């Protein structure tokens, strides 16, 4: 154990943020899974607690191992990962496990574990785009050599995710646009990419309307969510209404841990709407603390970006951290009815399996960059320099 603690490097504030978010996660998931436990496991509430604890612990293992790997390896891994992502997404789209009229899940053979390939593809694409941006900085203003080479993988991955998971595709697309802007791609080229995205979405909707299929059903779901968001129909907005009640009854200090009542009415209080349960039990104070923790994670990542000695680790850290915090903000805005229902989980807090593991790997990548910066700074303090300082 001491050897492990001695090898833990990287930004200590980020490690602390991860620990605090995990504590929130354990408390909120244990509280919000009571109804689920009674429905599926004869009231054994410890089942989901132990399951979630084991997932979080394995996530910490993945985070620890990821932070030990030098960040330069992620540039090489991204090349393999992006090529694996494309056929995996295509297979899942047509032959994946169907749930709620969407093929988002791939069931691993033999072990029978399901995961969303979009989580893997998102991380792979961010790493790959960061690598291309760093590699093509000399030609970044050139349309063909700089922009087109980066645009192609972004468009392919987004299109493969879009039919089954619009919100995830939109978030990945937006993250890549922001990363390209930070990477000094010309703004007019980014505007062209936005135009391509709008046209592609319009064509997809046109196809969905005129060709009865599972795609048309997914389009109907998107349309219903937007219409419900704009309407005042309480029955159509059942989830949002229950979330509002949870937030309103939470007050400033909350009902205290385990005392939520809306967890018995919300369909997914342990995932999509877990932020509403946190506010109900921990009040406005608890809700603000969670927001501050995510913002702290992003600000510490930006600090790492500023200290990064090369372009690739800087782009990699920014892309990964922005993606995590962006997803967190979307989840929280849905819970407080600022955005339509999206189905996005709250990173490192919502109950999950592979989503928590990919989040852990993402944070491990950020810590890997921070660790390399620390090691470089330690090497710069040579014995000669130390003697000079002492003198």
PyMOL commands that set and color helices and strands:
alter all, ss='L'
color gray80, all
select helices_A, chain A and resi 2-7+12-32+34-40+46-68+72-95+117-135+137-139+143-162+166-182+187-210+214-230+238-250+262-264+274-307+311-335+354-380+383-390
alter helices_A, ss='H'
color red, helices_A
select strands_A, chain A and resi 97-99+102-107+114-116
alter strands_A, ss='S'
color yellow, strands_A
deselect
rebuild
show_as cartoon
